[in-house]
Amino acid sequence: MGLNLRDLPDVEEVTLKLKDKVIVIRNPVVHVLEIKGGGKIYQVSGNEEVAAQVPQTPVEVSEEDVDLVVAQTGVSRDEARQALLESGGDLAKAILLLSAKKRGV
């Protein structure tokens, strides 16, 4: 079926960066499920050892970034600006977010 499950050895730490905190899992057990077509799914097991608060830094959105998102997605400037704010200024994430919303995902 094109699936391959394997352990990922010697992983010392996995870090998950959320909007408001960072979760660190030390010495986790990690399994990788390789999917036909090149996709991978990672399963991480372990105890959360550290959860630190991340200071919120204001995101500055340039008009050029808004223009690019509008051109790529066809949404309004306000929708593009909001998506850029939600994605922390990441153009690719903003475009993917808006594309998913348009598809109803």
Protein Blocks (a to p, Z undefined) as FASTA:
>chain_A
ZZacdddehiabdcdddfkbccddehiacdddddehhiacdddedddfbdcddddddddd
dfklmmmmmmmnopafklmmmmmmmnnopaklmmmmmmmmmnoZZ
